Amino acid sequence: MDEGSIASGEGLVIGETQRGRSVFAAKDFDAGSFIIEFGGERFSREEYMALVVPDNNHFLQIDHNVFLGPTVTADNFINHSCDPNCGLRIDDGRAYLFAIRPILRGEEISFDYSTSMDENFWEMECRCESPSCRGRIRDFRHLPADTRERYMALGAVPGFILAGLERTPDIAAMAAGPGAGFPPSADEQPAPQSAF
Ligand SMILES: [Zn+2]
């Protein structure tokens, strides 16, 4: 890793890996520690769908219709993992990561992007290479039930995601929106409500 610039989050550094810029712990963190807050301008769902670059998505969904835009600080470069060391928490419209287990200096900081996703829109192939890799990053509702429950028990599932589980997905309307050139994958199906 490149001991490059000091990130905006205290105790973090931005480095390079084969997956591009990544964020690493520059010190040990206890489980439960605050790691970093997400910055960025707020965008509506419509604006996000028009602006997002699907292969280089640096937006973060923080409410049903609110997305934080890209930044130039460490919060922008935190990668997804299907076996993450951090969880996402949203309080009063502010989004931040906390450690869901002890993190050692030098470890890459990661969270599960699915815990911030109730989009019916964007998804991507996962190359996190963890033994439990799901192969594809998709909305929270598509996670295996035991994975959803584990994140819920950790307090790492924002309220808007939980509320979204109770809403009927309206995939047809989303696909006809401004992002129609980038529809959900062909195998996208509404999650069976009985799964919850
Ligand atoms: Zn993965």
Residues whose N, C-alpha, C, O or C-beta is under 5 A from the ligand:
A	BS01	ZN	S81 C82 C126 R127 C128 E129 C133 R134 G135
